[in-house]
Amino acid sequence: MSFRFANVRGRSALVSLDGSRFADLASASGDRFNSHPMTVFPRWNELRDFAASLDDAAFDTPLDPATLGAPAPLPLQVFGIGLNYRTHAEESGMPIPASPLTFTKYSSSISGPNDDITLGGSSVDWEVELVAVIGNGGRNIATADAWNAVAGLGVGQDISDRTLQFATQPPQFNLGKSRQGYSPFGPWLTDAHDLTSRDRLHLSMTLNGQTVQDTLTDDLIFDVPAIIAYLSTIVELLPGDVIYTGTPGGVGMSQKPPRFLRPGDVITSSIDGIGSTTNRCL
């Protein structure tokens, strides 16, 4: 059964399946595992075996969602994939990409799953996404082996400053998606090894309680294995690297008229079998 890895107050933790309790990893393992979240990813297979050995009593501390940080808080590389759902490409009036349209989200933009988002302007958009975090990584990973390179999956928001994104011609995505707090994800990582329907997950997002995005990940143009195989032919994927895999149709820029985030808005992002995050806009 899939286990859940979390960052609780900056420390590695394992979360009960109902999400209500956690076990501090360093304490539960007798310091076999380090307390810093970034140290677990090269040892993910070992962590999986350890998690399977714990009984329910090990999850002995109530979990306050406000204490959750990003599960991989200091990744060396953060990738984003643009126009990677057919519905989003269609609403954007763009052709289907022939290869993954890749940009970077700078790691200083990473934030916790339930952190507030300070809006950097009047054209800030939402983008719910499935986030994959790399375990062992490597170069030239075959598509058939790519899921083995993934540690876990989380729920993310690729918050996007559209004015900054399209400030130059041709547009550049990196800065417009990298303001402080523009890459929240979590609430934890669900182990990808035996996650049910990992290629056909249901993801959705509500804005102030109204559903604005709702789809299955089988609408991805390039699925998780295809993305990993492609990226690893160019760069080395490193333990703890974060990949935002793309957003479906329903972003604010494509609303008629466009609807961007405003102070006071609350966005809730969910993926069945993984979890939910909630962010308030300031």
Order of alpha helices (4+ residues) and beta strands (2+ residues): beta-beta-beta-alpha-alpha-beta-beta-beta-alpha-beta-beta-beta-beta-beta-beta-alpha-beta-beta-beta-alpha-beta-beta-beta
